[in-house]
Structure formats: structure tokens, C-alpha cells
């Protein structure tokens, strides 16, 4: 897996408003671990790999959380 390609894809999503933390692993190897966007927009605090995200019940009008699983079975 090409870490630069993965970073470009996530950075492109960041330009479209994605804000969060990304962890991509291939087996035990970390390919990419980075925060994107802001954790707190009003104070300009950036997301980091250690950012804690509040998970709570929200109105049904909120958009779904995008998750991508590019895993393949280990042989």
C-alpha cells in the first residue's frame, strides 16, 4: 500500500470538508496515522491522532460517518 496515495486521497477529502483522524494499517505496519481538519472550529484547534471524539446520539438528519475498509484476508 502506498502511504503517499492514501494521504492524497484523505487530503482531498479534507479539502472537501472532512475533519477527523485516520489510521491505516497493513498487517501490523502503520501506513498512515494523522489528524485532518479541526477538532474545534471556533478555537482553531486541529485534529490529531490522539484527539478524542465525543460520540453521542444525534438527530437523524446528521450525515453518516464514512468508514472505508480496504482490508484483505490474510493468507
Backbone bond lengths (Angstrom), bond angles and torsions (degrees), N, CA, C in turn:
res aa  C-N    CA-C-N  psi(-1)  N-CA   C-N-CA  omega(-1)  CA-C   N-CA-C  phi
1 X - - - 1.449 - - 1.522 107.64 -
2 X 1.300 116.05 134.03 1.459 121.85 -178.20 1.533 109.97 -90.47
3 X 1.333 116.68 111.67 1.468 121.48 -177.92 1.523 111.70 -60.57
4 X 1.336 117.35 -35.58 1.470 119.85 -179.65 1.526 111.10 -66.17
5 X 1.328 116.80 -38.66 1.468 120.29 178.42 1.526 110.88 -65.84
6 X 1.327 116.02 -44.46 1.466 120.48 179.00 1.526 109.27 -60.63
7 X 1.333 117.21 -45.69 1.460 121.20 179.45 1.527 110.55 -59.16
8 X 1.337 117.96 -44.27 1.472 121.13 -179.79 1.524 111.36 -60.23
9 X 1.332 116.34 -43.58 1.474 120.42 -179.93 1.524 110.23 -61.53
10 X 1.321 117.40 -46.25 1.463 121.12 -179.04 1.528 110.34 -68.72
11 X 1.323 118.01 -40.29 1.466 121.07 178.44 1.526 110.94 -63.14
12 X 1.338 117.19 -37.38 1.473 120.32 176.33 1.525 110.19 -62.03
13 X 1.333 116.72 -40.77 1.461 120.08 177.43 1.525 110.23 -66.61
14 X 1.334 117.17 -34.81 1.463 120.95 176.45 1.516 111.15 -61.99
15 X 1.324 116.93 -37.63 1.460 120.84 177.64 1.528 110.80 -65.99
16 X 1.324 116.53 -22.61 1.474 121.42 178.48 1.522 111.97 -93.96
17 X 1.346 116.47 4.79 1.455 119.39 175.85 1.513 115.82 112.41
18 X 1.346 118.44 -0.70 1.459 119.64 178.30 1.519 109.77 -62.81
19 X 1.300 115.96 136.00 1.454 122.27 177.13 1.514 107.41 -140.59
20 X 1.324 116.58 120.05 1.457 119.79 -178.99 1.508 110.77 170.95
21 X 1.312 115.79 -166.45 1.460 122.52 178.40 1.517 108.33 -118.14
22 X 1.332 115.59 143.44 1.458 120.90 -176.94 1.523 109.39 -125.01
23 X 1.312 115.59 133.80 1.461 121.81 172.65 1.520 106.83 -129.17
24 X 1.335 116.03 121.73 1.462 121.94 176.48 1.520 106.89 -122.03
25 X 1.323 115.32 124.28 1.452 120.82 178.49 1.520 109.83 -122.81
26 X 1.314 115.64 147.05 1.452 121.48 170.82 1.521 105.33 -122.50
27 X 1.311 115.57 104.31 1.455 120.03 -170.64 1.514 108.40 65.26
28 X 1.328 116.96 -128.30 1.463 121.12 178.23 1.522 112.26 -90.55
29 X 1.333 117.42 -5.83 1.463 121.59 -177.60 1.524 111.67 -86.54
30 X 1.320 116.38 129.98 1.468 121.26 175.96 1.527 107.80 -82.50
31 X 1.336 115.92 119.00 1.461 121.93 179.07 1.522 109.71 -86.22
32 X 1.333 116.32 -41.94 1.461 120.89 -179.29 1.521 108.77 -152.18
33 X 1.324 116.59 131.73 1.461 122.98 173.38 1.516 105.90 -140.83
34 X 1.330 116.66 107.95 1.455 119.90 -175.52 1.525 111.10 -159.65
35 X 1.324 114.83 148.54 1.456 120.95 173.68 1.523 109.07 -92.35
36 X 1.327 116.09 147.50 1.461 122.45 178.68 1.521 108.86 -131.45
37 X 1.304 116.68 144.66 1.457 121.29 177.05 1.515 112.15 73.78
38 X 1.316 114.70 -162.64 1.462 120.92 -174.57 1.526 112.09 -109.23
39 X 1.328 115.23 136.18 1.466 121.28 174.05 1.527 110.02 -78.75
40 X 1.334 115.55 -32.03 1.461 122.01 178.85 1.523 107.35 -138.41
41 X 1.314 115.83 102.29 1.469 120.31 -176.21 1.517 113.11 -65.62
42 X 1.310 117.26 -38.74 1.469 119.38 -176.22 1.524 112.16 -67.95
43 X 1.329 117.08 -28.28 1.464 120.32 179.97 1.527 112.85 -106.48
44 X 1.352 116.65 -0.67 1.454 120.79 177.82 1.517 114.80 68.21
45 X 1.328 117.45 28.65 1.469 121.55 -178.86 1.532 108.87 -87.04
46 X 1.345 116.86 121.47 1.468 119.43 -176.92 1.526 113.03 -76.83
47 X 1.332 115.63 154.46 1.458 121.25 171.54 1.517 108.93 -72.04
48 X 1.313 115.75 145.51 1.459 122.99 175.73 1.519 107.94 -132.46
49 X 1.312 117.06 172.91 1.464 119.58 179.94 1.523 111.73 -65.38
50 X 1.327 117.34 -22.82 1.465 121.49 -179.52 1.531 112.97 -98.82
51 X 1.331 117.96 6.81 1.466 121.06 179.27 1.522 109.76 -62.31
52 X 1.308 115.46 132.78 1.463 120.96 176.60 1.521 108.10 -95.97
53 X 1.321 115.79 128.29 1.451 121.83 -178.25 1.518 109.68 -105.04
54 X 1.326 115.76 130.57 1.455 119.78 176.04 1.518 109.59 -73.01
55 X 1.306 116.38 130.72 1.457 121.17 177.72 1.522 106.17 -116.05
56 X 1.304 115.49 121.00 1.456 119.36 -178.28 1.519 109.00 -148.72
57 X 1.292 115.56 171.17 1.454 120.49 175.72 1.519 108.60 -71.90
58 X 1.318 115.51 131.56 1.462 120.34 179.28 1.524 109.16 -125.69
59 X 1.312 116.79 164.67 1.466 118.82 177.23 1.526 111.44 -58.29
60 X 1.306 116.60 151.91 1.463 120.65 -177.39 1.526 112.48 -67.09
61 X 1.328 118.23 -9.42 1.464 120.23 179.46 1.528 112.36 -81.17
62 X 1.340 117.78 -5.56 1.461 119.24 -179.53 1.526 109.94 -74.21
63 X 1.336 117.17 147.04 1.468 120.16 -177.60 1.521 111.26 -70.68
64 X 1.328 117.19 154.39 1.462 119.96 -179.98 1.524 111.15 -70.68
65 X 1.321 115.51 153.10 1.458 122.04 177.82 1.524 108.63 -79.66
66 X 1.342 117.83 120.96 1.466 118.45 -178.78 1.521 111.48 -79.17
67 X 1.299 116.51 127.93 1.450 122.98 175.57 1.525 108.23 -126.16
68 X 1.302 116.27 134.78 1.457 120.37 179.00 1.515 108.39 -120.59
69 X 1.297 116.93 126.26 1.457 121.13 177.60 1.520 107.83 -115.42
70 X 1.320 116.23 105.46 1.458 121.32 178.64 1.521 110.43 -101.00
71 X 1.311 116.61 28.59 1.466 119.52 -175.50 1.510 111.12 -76.96
72 X 1.311 114.21 153.24 1.456 121.75 173.23 1.513 107.45 -128.19
73 X 1.317 117.30 148.89 1.464 119.03 -178.51 1.532 110.24 -64.04
74 X 1.324 115.60 139.94 1.465 120.48 175.02 1.536 108.62 -76.37
75 X 1.285 114.65 136.77 1.482 119.43 178.17 1.496 110.31 -106.97
